Amino acid sequence: MTTSLRLQAIADPDGELLWVSGAIRGSIHDTAAARIWLIPRPLAEHGLFALGDKGYDGLDHDLVATPIKGRDKPKWQKEYSRLHARLRGPGERMFAQLKAWSILDQVRCNPNWVTQIAKAVQVLNDYEHRSG
């Protein structure tokens, strides 16, 4: 039986890919995956914070800002979520570029191979982005 796999990635404010994780089971939630890869630790050590999507809500509110969930929010919460989305945009474009490498679509193989493929895609994506 095969299973889907999940990767975590971090981009800088300009959308440059800084780090990509190894592969883990796709059934693992984003927050759990971030904890597995100890993503909050380097943020805290370097006095940084990250912008994450709603899947990272509850990770660490001091280190990871997420949009506010729910409907019928007050105006200030809607504005916060809009600003959050605007600032997260370059990182989301980086994720879209990674997904454009179709080798990562529906990949089902040894997680160690996927990790190596993801690292290679990181290098190729960086090369393509810098030389383009």
Sequence and secondary structure as in RCSB ss.txt:
>XXXX:A:sequence
MTTSLRLQAIADPDGELLWVSGAIRGSIHDTAAARIWLIPRPLAEHGLFALGDKGYDGLDHDLVATPIKGRDKPK
WQKEYSRLHARLRGPGERMFAQLKAWSILDQVRCNPNWVTQIAKAVQVLNDYEHRSG
>XXXX:A:secstr
    EE  EEE TT  EEEE   EETTS HHHHHHHTTTHHHHHHTT  EE  GGGTTS TTTEE    SSS  H
HHHHHHHHHHHHHHHHHHHHHHHHHSGGGTT  S HHHHHHHHHHHHHHHHHHHHH 
